[in-house]
Amino acid sequence: MPTLTGNAAMALQMTPILYFSRNPNPRLAVATARHLGAPVIYEFAAPLAPGQAEKFLPLNPSLRVPILAEAGGSLWEADAIACRLSQLVGSEFWRTGTEQPDMIRWLSWSRDNFMQACDMVHFERGTKLRYRLGTLDPTEVARGLARFRETAAILEAHLRRQNWLLASGLSYADFRMAVFLPYNDVARLPLAEYPAVAAWHDRLMALPAWATPFEGLDAPELPSVG
Protein backbone atom coordinates (compact mmCIF):
# COMPACT_ATOMS: atom_id res chain seq x y z
CA MET A 1 0.00 0.00 0.00
CA PRO A 2 1.59 3.36 -1.01
CA THR A 3 2.62 5.55 1.91
CA LEU A 4 1.17 9.04 1.92
CA THR A 5 3.16 12.09 2.93
CA GLY A 6 2.55 15.78 3.53
CA ASN A 7 -0.94 17.21 3.20
CA ALA A 8 -2.44 13.98 1.85
CA ALA A 9 -1.44 12.07 4.97
CA MET A 10 -2.51 14.87 7.30
CA ALA A 11 -5.94 15.03 5.68
CA LEU A 12 -6.79 11.42 6.42
CA GLN A 13 -8.92 10.59 9.42
CA MET A 14 -8.47 7.49 11.53
CA THR A 15 -11.56 5.97 9.91
CA PRO A 16 -10.82 4.78 6.34
CA ILE A 17 -12.41 6.78 3.53
CA LEU A 18 -13.90 4.99 0.54
CA TYR A 19 -13.99 7.31 -2.45
CA PHE A 20 -16.55 6.17 -5.00
CA SER A 21 -18.83 7.02 -7.90
CA ARG A 22 -21.90 5.28 -9.32
CA ASN A 23 -19.95 3.52 -12.07
CA PRO A 24 -19.57 -0.30 -12.01
CA ASN A 25 -16.29 -0.86 -10.18
CA PRO A 26 -16.84 1.86 -7.56
CA ARG A 27 -20.36 0.48 -7.07
CA LEU A 28 -18.79 -2.92 -6.48
CA ALA A 29 -16.55 -1.49 -3.76
CA VAL A 30 -19.44 0.30 -2.04
CA ALA A 31 -21.65 -2.80 -2.19
CA THR A 32 -18.86 -4.87 -0.67
CA ALA A 33 -18.28 -2.37 2.13
CA ARG A 34 -21.97 -2.18 2.96
CA HIS A 35 -22.44 -5.94 2.80
CA LEU A 36 -19.56 -6.35 5.24
CA GLY A 37 -20.61 -3.46 7.46
CA ALA A 38 -17.08 -2.14 7.05
CA PRO A 39 -16.07 0.85 9.20
CA VAL A 40 -15.55 3.37 6.41
CA ILE A 41 -16.59 6.90 5.53
CA TYR A 42 -18.21 7.04 2.09
CA GLU A 43 -17.24 10.03 -0.03
CA PHE A 44 -18.40 10.59 -3.60
CA ALA A 45 -15.47 11.63 -5.78
CA ALA A 46 -14.69 12.70 -9.34
CA PRO A 47 -10.88 12.76 -9.56
CA LEU A 48 -10.92 13.71 -13.26
CA ALA A 49 -13.05 16.81 -12.63
CA PRO A 50 -11.34 20.20 -12.91
CA GLY A 51 -9.35 21.07 -9.80
CA GLN A 52 -9.45 17.56 -8.30
CA ALA A 53 -6.14 16.12 -9.53
CA GLU A 54 -4.04 17.65 -6.76
CA LYS A 55 -6.14 15.95 -4.10
CA PHE A 56 -6.34 12.53 -5.73
CA LEU A 57 -2.97 12.03 -7.43
CA PRO A 58 -1.30 11.08 -4.11
CA LEU A 59 -4.08 8.55 -3.54
CA ASN A 60 -4.19 6.99 -7.01
CA PRO A 61 -1.88 8.12 -9.83
CA SER A 62 -4.40 6.92 -12.43
CA LEU A 63 -7.05 9.30 -11.02
CA ARG A 64 -9.74 6.65 -10.85
CA VAL A 65 -12.12 5.45 -8.13
CA PRO A 66 -12.66 3.42 -6.05
CA ILE A 67 -9.93 4.40 -3.62
CA LEU A 68 -9.65 3.28 -0.02
CA ALA A 69 -7.63 5.82 1.96
CA GLU A 70 -6.34 4.91 5.41
CA ALA A 71 -3.96 6.60 7.82
CA GLY A 72 -1.10 4.44 6.54
CA GLY A 73 -1.71 4.94 2.83
CA SER A 74 -4.16 4.32 0.02
CA LEU A 75 -5.35 1.35 -1.97
CA TRP A 76 -7.03 1.35 -5.34
CA GLU A 77 -8.71 -1.28 -7.56
CA ALA A 78 -11.99 -2.81 -6.39
CA ASP A 79 -10.65 -6.33 -5.86
CA ALA A 80 -7.78 -5.15 -3.67
CA ILE A 81 -10.19 -2.96 -1.70
CA ALA A 82 -12.58 -5.90 -1.19
CA CYS A 83 -9.70 -7.97 0.15
CA ARG A 84 -8.71 -5.20 2.55
CA LEU A 85 -12.28 -4.59 3.73
CA SER A 86 -12.67 -8.29 4.48
CA GLN A 87 -9.46 -8.10 6.52
CA LEU A 88 -10.74 -5.09 8.43
CA VAL A 89 -13.87 -6.87 9.61
CA GLY A 90 -12.42 -10.38 9.86
CA SER A 91 -14.72 -11.78 7.17
CA GLU A 92 -14.30 -14.76 4.87
CA PHE A 93 -16.29 -12.95 2.17
CA TRP A 94 -12.85 -12.77 0.56
CA ARG A 95 -11.85 -16.37 1.12
CA THR A 96 -8.51 -17.04 2.79
CA GLY A 97 -8.76 -20.80 3.38
CA THR A 98 -8.91 -23.81 1.09
CA GLU A 99 -11.50 -22.16 -1.20
CA GLN A 100 -9.26 -19.21 -1.99
CA PRO A 101 -7.87 -20.75 -5.20
CA ASP A 102 -11.40 -21.46 -6.43
CA MET A 103 -12.43 -17.87 -5.68
CA ILE A 104 -9.37 -16.52 -7.50
CA ARG A 105 -10.20 -18.79 -10.43
CA TRP A 106 -13.62 -17.16 -10.80
CA LEU A 107 -12.22 -13.63 -10.34
CA SER A 108 -9.68 -14.26 -13.08
CA TRP A 109 -12.15 -15.96 -15.42
CA SER A 110 -14.75 -13.23 -15.01
CA ARG A 111 -12.37 -10.46 -16.05
CA ASP A 112 -11.41 -12.09 -19.34
CA ASN A 113 -14.72 -13.76 -20.11
CA PHE A 114 -18.19 -13.10 -18.66
CA MET A 115 -17.43 -9.66 -17.22
CA GLN A 116 -15.57 -8.63 -20.35
CA ALA A 117 -18.54 -9.62 -22.52
CA CYS A 118 -20.94 -7.65 -20.31
CA ASP A 119 -18.59 -4.67 -20.46
CA MET A 120 -18.43 -4.72 -24.27
CA VAL A 121 -22.20 -4.38 -24.53
CA HIS A 122 -22.58 -1.98 -21.61
CA PHE A 123 -19.88 0.30 -23.03
CA GLU A 124 -21.75 0.66 -26.31
CA ARG A 125 -25.29 0.93 -24.95
CA GLY A 126 -24.45 2.72 -21.70
CA THR A 127 -21.05 4.33 -21.17
CA LYS A 128 -20.66 5.76 -24.67
CA LEU A 129 -24.06 7.41 -24.59
CA ARG A 130 -23.86 8.59 -20.96
CA TYR A 131 -20.59 10.38 -21.49
CA ARG A 132 -21.02 11.36 -25.16
CA LEU A 133 -18.06 9.25 -26.30
CA GLY A 134 -19.44 8.59 -29.75
CA THR A 135 -22.28 6.73 -31.41
CA LEU A 136 -23.31 3.17 -30.66
CA ASP A 137 -21.44 0.63 -32.82
CA PRO A 138 -23.81 -2.25 -33.73
CA THR A 139 -20.86 -4.44 -34.74
CA GLU A 140 -19.34 -4.15 -31.27
CA VAL A 141 -22.71 -4.85 -29.65
CA ALA A 142 -23.04 -7.99 -31.76
CA ARG A 143 -19.52 -9.09 -30.81
CA GLY A 144 -20.26 -8.48 -27.15
CA LEU A 145 -23.56 -10.38 -27.28
CA ALA A 146 -21.88 -13.34 -28.98
CA ARG A 147 -19.21 -13.36 -26.30
CA PHE A 148 -21.89 -13.03 -23.62
CA ARG A 149 -23.75 -16.09 -24.90
CA GLU A 150 -20.54 -18.11 -25.06
CA THR A 151 -19.51 -17.27 -21.49
CA ALA A 152 -23.01 -17.26 -19.98
CA ALA A 153 -23.42 -20.85 -21.16
CA ILE A 154 -20.40 -21.84 -19.03
CA LEU A 155 -21.75 -19.92 -16.04
CA GLU A 156 -25.21 -21.43 -16.57
CA ALA A 157 -23.85 -24.97 -16.39
CA HIS A 158 -22.04 -24.21 -13.15
CA LEU A 159 -24.96 -22.42 -11.49
CA ARG A 160 -27.36 -25.25 -12.29
CA ARG A 161 -25.39 -27.28 -9.75
CA GLN A 162 -25.19 -24.73 -6.93
CA ASN A 163 -26.60 -21.35 -5.91
CA TRP A 164 -23.30 -19.46 -5.71
CA LEU A 165 -19.96 -19.66 -7.46
CA LEU A 166 -18.31 -21.31 -4.46
CA ALA A 167 -19.74 -24.46 -2.92
CA SER A 168 -19.75 -22.97 0.58
CA GLY A 169 -21.95 -20.03 -0.38
CA LEU A 170 -21.87 -16.34 -1.26
CA SER A 171 -18.42 -14.82 -1.73
CA TYR A 172 -16.80 -11.79 -3.29
CA ALA A 173 -16.49 -13.82 -6.52
CA ASP A 174 -20.27 -13.51 -6.98
CA PHE A 175 -20.13 -9.74 -6.58
CA ARG A 176 -17.24 -9.43 -9.02
CA MET A 177 -18.82 -11.67 -11.66
CA ALA A 178 -22.10 -9.73 -11.55
CA VAL A 179 -20.60 -6.24 -11.54
CA PHE A 180 -22.34 -5.10 -14.76
CA LEU A 181 -25.70 -6.80 -14.21
CA PRO A 182 -27.25 -4.03 -12.07
CA TYR A 183 -26.95 -1.87 -15.21
CA ASN A 184 -28.84 -4.32 -17.40
CA ASP A 185 -31.72 -1.89 -17.83
CA VAL A 186 -29.30 -0.14 -20.20
CA ALA A 187 -27.17 -3.04 -21.49
CA ARG A 188 -30.18 -5.31 -22.16
CA LEU A 189 -28.18 -8.53 -21.97
CA PRO A 190 -30.37 -11.60 -22.64
CA LEU A 191 -30.33 -12.99 -19.10
CA ALA A 192 -33.67 -14.72 -19.60
CA GLU A 193 -31.99 -17.16 -21.99
CA TYR A 194 -29.98 -18.48 -19.02
CA PRO A 195 -32.40 -19.29 -16.18
CA ALA A 196 -29.76 -20.39 -13.66
CA VAL A 197 -27.77 -17.20 -14.27
CA ALA A 198 -30.96 -15.13 -14.02
CA ALA A 199 -31.89 -16.85 -10.73
CA TRP A 200 -28.38 -16.19 -9.38
CA HIS A 201 -28.75 -12.53 -10.35
CA ASP A 202 -32.12 -12.44 -8.54
CA ARG A 203 -30.50 -13.88 -5.41
CA LEU A 204 -27.90 -11.14 -5.52
CA MET A 205 -30.55 -8.47 -6.02
CA ALA A 206 -32.31 -9.74 -2.90
CA LEU A 207 -29.29 -8.53 -0.88
CA PRO A 208 -29.88 -4.89 0.16
CA ALA A 209 -26.20 -4.01 -0.03
CA TRP A 210 -26.06 -5.22 -3.63
CA ALA A 211 -29.43 -3.95 -4.78
CA THR A 212 -29.20 -0.44 -3.29
CA PRO A 213 -25.59 0.25 -2.28
CA PHE A 214 -25.96 4.03 -2.52
CA GLU A 215 -29.02 4.32 -0.29
CA GLY A 216 -28.55 7.20 2.12
CA LEU A 217 -25.29 8.34 0.50
CA ASP A 218 -24.62 11.66 -1.20
CA ALA A 219 -24.13 10.26 -4.70
CA PRO A 220 -25.28 12.15 -7.80
CA GLU A 221 -27.08 10.01 -10.37
CA LEU A 222 -25.29 8.89 -13.51
CA PRO A 223 -25.90 10.98 -16.64
CA SER A 224 -28.88 9.77 -18.65
CA VAL A 225 -28.36 7.57 -21.69
CA GLY A 226 -30.96 9.37 -23.78
WORA-V708312 format. One record per pair of residues at least 24 apart in sequence whose ideal C-beta (glycine too) atoms are under 10 Angstrom apart, sorted by sequence separation. I is the first residue (numbers start at 1). J is the second residue. D is the distance in whole Angstrom. If there is no record, write none. Layout:
I_J_D / I_J_D
This chain:
15_39_6 / 16_40_5 / 17_41_5 / 18_42_6 / 19_43_5 / 20_44_6 / 21_45_7 / 43_67_9 / 120_144_3 / 121_145_6 / 177_201_10 / 181_205_8 / 14_39_10 / 15_40_7 / 16_41_7 / 17_42_8 / 18_43_7 / 19_44_8 / 20_45_7 / 21_46_7 / 79_104_10 / 82_107_10 / 119_144_8 / 120_145_8 / 178_203_10 / 15_41_5 / 17_43_5 / 19_45_4 / 21_47_9 / 43_69_9 / 117_143_9 / 118_144_8 / 120_146_10 / 121_147_9 / 174_200_7 / 178_204_5 / 18_45_9 / 19_46_9 / 117_144_6 / 120_147_6 / 121_148_7 / 174_201_10 / 177_204_9 / 178_205_9 / 13_41_7 / 17_45_9 / 19_47_8 / 40_68_7 / 41_69_9 / 79_107_6 / 116_144_9 / 117_145_8 / 119_147_10 / 120_148_8 / 182_210_8 / 40_69_9 / 117_146_8 / 118_147_9 / 119_148_10 / 174_203_9 / 175_204_8 / 181_210_10 / 182_211_8 / 38_68_9 / 40_70_9 / 117_147_4 / 118_148_6 / 174_204_6 / 182_212_10 / 116_147_7 / 117_148_4 / 182_213_9 / 79_111_9 / 116_148_9 / 117_149_8 / 148_180_10 / 175_207_9 / 178_210_8 / 33_66_9 / 114_147_9 / 117_150_7 / 118_151_9 / 163_196_9 / 170_203_8 / 174_207_9 / 32_66_9 / 113_147_8 / 114_148_8 / 117_151_5 / 118_152_9 / 160_194_10 / 162_196_10 / 170_204_8 / 175_209_9 / 30_65_10 / 33_68_9 / 113_148_10 / 116_151_8 / 117_152_8 / 159_194_8 / 160_195_9 / 161_196_9 / 165_200_8 / 175_210_7 / 19_55_10 / 29_65_8 / 30_66_7 / 114_150_9 / 115_151_9 / 159_195_9 / 160_196_5 / 163_199_8 / 164_200_7 / 174_210_9 / 186_222_9 / 19_56_8 / 29_66_4 / 113_150_8 / 114_151_4 / 152_189_8 / 156_193_9 / 157_194_10 / 159_196_4 / 160_197_9 / 163_200_7 / 170_207_8 / 26_64_9 / 28_66_8 / 29_67_9 / 113_151_4 / 114_152_7 / 152_190_8 / 156_194_4 / 158_196_8 / 159_197_6 / 162_200_10 / 186_224_10 / 25_64_8 / 26_65_5 / 27_66_9 / 29_68_8 / 112_151_9 / 113_152_10 / 148_187_9 / 152_191_8 / 155_194_7 / 156_195_8 / 157_196_8 / 158_197_9 / 159_198_9 / 160_199_10 / 164_203_8 / 183_222_9 / 186_225_6 / 19_59_7 / 25_65_8 / 26_66_4 / 114_154_8 / 149_189_9 / 153_193_9 / 156_196_5 / 157_197_10 / 159_199_7 / 163_203_6 / 164_204_9 / 170_210_10 / 185_225_9 / 19_60_8 / 23_64_9 / 25_66_6 / 26_67_9 / 40_81_10 / 110_151_9 / 113_154_7 / 114_155_6 / 148_189_6 / 149_190_7 / 152_193_7 / 153_194_7 / 155_196_8 / 156_197_5 / 159_200_5 / 17_59_9 / 23_65_8 / 109_151_8 / 113_155_9 / 145_187_10 / 148_190_7 / 152_194_5 / 155_197_5 / 156_198_9 / 158_200_9 / 159_201_10 / 183_225_10 / 21_64_9 / 23_66_9 / 38_81_10 / 144_187_9 / 145_188_9 / 148_191_9 / 11_55_8 / 21_65_5 / 38_82_10 / 145_189_8 / 149_193_7 / 152_196_10 / 153_197_9 / 156_200_9 / 159_203_10 / 19_64_10 / 20_65_5 / 21_66_8 / 40_85_7 / 109_154_8 / 110_155_9 / 144_189_9 / 145_190_7 / 148_193_9 / 149_194_9 / 152_197_6 / 155_200_8 / 8_54_9 / 19_65_5 / 20_66_5 / 32_78_8 / 36_82_9 / 38_84_9 / 39_85_9 / 109_155_9 / 141_187_9 / 148_194_9 / 151_197_10 / 152_198_10 / 7_54_9 / 8_55_8 / 11_58_9 / 12_59_9 / 18_65_9 / 19_66_6 / 20_67_8 / 29_76_10 / 31_78_10 / 32_79_10 / 35_82_10 / 38_85_4 / 141_188_9 / 7_55_9 / 8_56_9 / 11_59_10 / 18_66_6 / 19_67_4 / 20_68_10 / 29_77_9 / 30_78_10 / 33_81_8 / 37_85_10 / 38_86_9 / 40_88_8 / 8_57_9 / 9_58_8 / 18_67_8 / 19_68_8 / 29_78_5 / 32_81_7 / 33_82_9 / 36_85_5 / 38_87_10 / 39_88_7 / 106_155_9 / 8_58_4 / 17_67_8 / 18_68_6 / 19_69_7 / 28_78_5 / 29_79_9 / 32_82_5 / 35_85_9 / 36_86_7 / 38_88_6 / 39_89_8 / 7_58_8 / 8_59_7 / 17_68_7 / 18_69_8 / 25_76_10 / 27_78_9 / 28_79_9 / 29_80_10 / 30_81_10 / 31_82_9 / 32_83_10 / 34_85_10 / 38_89_6 / 6_58_8 / 16_68_6 / 17_69_5 / 25_77_8 / 26_78_7 / 29_81_5 / 32_84_10 / 33_85_6 / 36_88_8 / 37_89_7 / 106_158_9 / 5_58_8 / 16_69_6 / 17_70_8 / 25_78_4 / 28_81_9 / 29_82_7 / 32_85_6 / 36_89_5 / 38_91_9 / 4_58_6 / 16_70_5 / 24_78_9 / 25_79_9 / 28_82_8 / 32_86_8 / 36_90_10 / 37_91_9 / 126_180_9 / 3_58_10 / 4_59_7 / 15_70_9 / 16_71_8 / 19_74_9 / 26_81_10 / 33_88_9 / 36_91_5 / 110_165_9 / 2_58_8 / 13_69_9 / 14_70_9 / 15_71_9 / 16_72_10 / 25_81_9 / 29_85_8 / 33_89_9 / 35_91_9 / 109_165_10 / 127_183_9 / 130_186_8 / 2_59_8 / 12_69_6 / 13_70_9 / 14_71_6 / 17_74_9 / 18_75_10 / 19_76_9 / 36_93_6 / 122_179_10 / 123_180_10 / 126_183_6 / 129_186_8 / 2_60_9 / 11_69_9 / 12_70_7 / 13_71_8 / 16_74_9 / 20_78_10 / 35_93_7 / 36_94_9 / 106_164_10 / 107_165_10 / 122_180_5 / 125_183_9 / 126_184_10 / 2_61_9 / 12_71_5 / 16_75_9 / 32_91_10 / 106_165_5 / 118_177_9 / 121_180_8 / 122_181_10 / 125_184_10 / 126_185_9 / 127_186_9 / 9_69_10 / 12_72_9 / 105_165_9 / 106_166_8 / 118_178_9 / 119_179_9 / 120_180_10 / 126_186_4 / 127_187_10 / 8_69_8 / 12_73_9 / 20_81_10 / 32_93_7 / 105_166_10 / 115_176_7 / 118_179_8 / 119_180_6 / 122_183_6 / 125_186_6 / 126_187_6 / 9_71_8 / 12_74_9 / 32_94_9 / 103_165_8 / 114_176_10 / 115_177_7 / 118_180_4 / 121_183_10 / 122_184_8 / 125_187_5 / 126_188_10 / 9_72_9 / 18_81_7 / 102_165_8 / 103_166_6 / 110_173_8 / 114_177_6 / 115_178_9 / 117_180_9 / 118_181_7 / 121_184_9 / 124_187_9 / 125_188_7 / 9_73_8 / 102_166_6 / 107_171_10 / 109_173_9 / 110_174_10 / 113_177_10 / 114_178_9 / 115_179_6 / 116_180_10 / 122_186_7 / 123_187_9 / 125_189_9 / 4_69_8 / 8_73_9 / 9_74_10 / 16_81_10 / 102_167_8 / 103_168_10 / 106_171_8 / 107_172_8 / 108_173_10 / 111_176_8 / 114_179_10 / 115_180_7 / 118_183_9 / 121_186_9 / 122_187_4 / 4_70_9 / 8_74_8 / 99_165_10 / 100_166_10 / 102_168_9 / 106_172_9 / 107_173_6 / 110_176_6 / 111_177_10 / 114_180_9 / 115_181_10 / 118_184_8 / 121_187_5 / 122_188_10 / 1_68_9 / 4_71_9 / 18_85_8 / 99_166_5 / 106_173_4 / 110_177_4 / 114_181_10 / 120_187_9 / 121_188_8 / 122_189_8 / 4_72_8 / 5_73_10 / 16_84_8 / 99_167_8 / 103_171_6 / 105_173_8 / 106_174_8 / 108_176_10 / 109_177_8 / 110_178_9 / 111_179_10 / 119_187_9 / 121_189_6 / 1_70_8 / 3_72_7 / 4_73_5 / 16_85_9 / 99_168_6 / 102_171_9 / 103_172_7 / 104_173_8 / 107_176_5 / 110_179_8 / 118_187_7 / 121_190_10 / 2_72_10 / 3_73_5 / 4_74_6 / 98_168_10 / 99_169_10 / 103_173_5 / 106_176_7 / 107_177_8 / 1_72_7 / 2_73_5 / 3_74_9 / 95_166_7 / 97_168_9 / 100_171_10 / 102_173_8 / 103_174_10 / 106_177_6 / 118_189_6 / 1_73_4 / 2_74_6 / 16_88_7 / 99_171_8 / 117_189_8 / 1_74_7 / 2_75_8 / 95_168_8 / 103_176_9 / 1_75_5 / 2_76_9 / 99_173_9 / 1_76_10 / 92_168_9 / 93_169_10 / 95_171_6 / 92_169_10 / 93_170_8 / 94_171_7 / 95_172_8 / 93_171_6 / 94_172_5 / 95_173_8 / 1_80_9 / 92_171_8 / 93_172_5 / 94_173_9 / 92_172_10 / 93_173_10 / 91_172_9 / 93_174_10 / 93_175_8 / 1_84_8 / 114_197_9 / 86_171_10 / 86_172_7 / 85_172_9 / 83_172_8 / 136_225_10 / 82_172_5 / 24_115_9 / 131_222_9 / 132_223_8 / 130_222_6 / 131_223_7 / 79_172_8 / 82_175_7 / 130_223_5 / 24_118_9 / 78_172_10 / 82_176_8 / 129_223_9 / 130_224_7 / 131_225_10 / 24_119_8 / 127_222_10 / 129_224_9 / 130_225_6 / 79_175_10 / 126_222_9 / 129_225_5 / 130_226_10 / 78_175_9 / 79_176_7 / 128_225_9 / 129_226_8 / 24_122_8 / 78_176_8 / 127_225_9 / 126_225_6 / 125_225_7 / 78_179_8 / 24_126_9 / 23_126_10 / 24_127_9 / 23_127_8 / 23_130_9 / 23_131_10 / 35_170_9 / 36_172_10 / 35_172_9 / 32_172_7 / 35_175_8 / 32_175_6 / 28_172_9 / 31_175_6 / 32_176_9 / 29_175_10 / 28_175_6 / 31_178_10 / 27_175_10 / 28_176_7 / 31_179_9 / 28_178_9 / 25_176_10 / 28_179_5 / 31_182_9 / 27_179_7 / 28_180_10 / 27_180_10 / 25_179_7 / 28_182_9 / 24_179_5 / 25_180_10 / 27_182_7 / 24_180_6 / 27_183_9 / 24_181_10 / 24_182_8 / 24_183_7 / 23_183_9 / 22_183_10 / 44_214_9 / 42_213_9 / 35_207_7 / 37_209_9 / 42_214_9 / 31_204_9 / 34_207_9 / 35_208_9 / 36_209_8 / 44_217_7 / 34_208_8 / 35_209_4 / 42_216_9 / 43_217_9 / 44_218_6 / 46_220_9 / 34_209_4 / 35_210_7 / 42_217_5 / 43_218_8 / 44_219_5 / 31_207_8 / 33_209_8 / 34_210_9 / 42_218_8 / 43_219_10 / 44_220_7 / 31_208_10 / 32_209_8 / 42_219_8 / 31_209_5 / 32_210_9 / 34_212_9 / 35_213_8 / 30_209_8 / 31_210_5 / 34_213_5 / 31_211_9 / 33_213_8 / 34_214_9 / 31_212_9 / 32_213_9 / 34_215_9 / 28_210_9 / 31_213_4 / 34_216_10 / 27_210_9 / 30_213_4 / 31_214_9 / 34_217_9 / 29_213_9 / 30_214_7 / 28_213_9 / 27_213_6 / 26_213_9 / 27_214_8 / 30_217_8 / 26_214_10 / 30_219_8 / 22_213_9 / 22_214_7 / 27_219_10 / 20_213_9 / 21_214_10 / 26_219_9 / 20_214_8 / 22_217_10 / 27_222_10 / 20_217_8 / 22_219_6 / 21_219_8 / 22_220_7 / 20_219_7 / 21_220_9 / 22_221_7 / 23_222_7 / 22_222_5 / 21_222_8 / 22_223_10
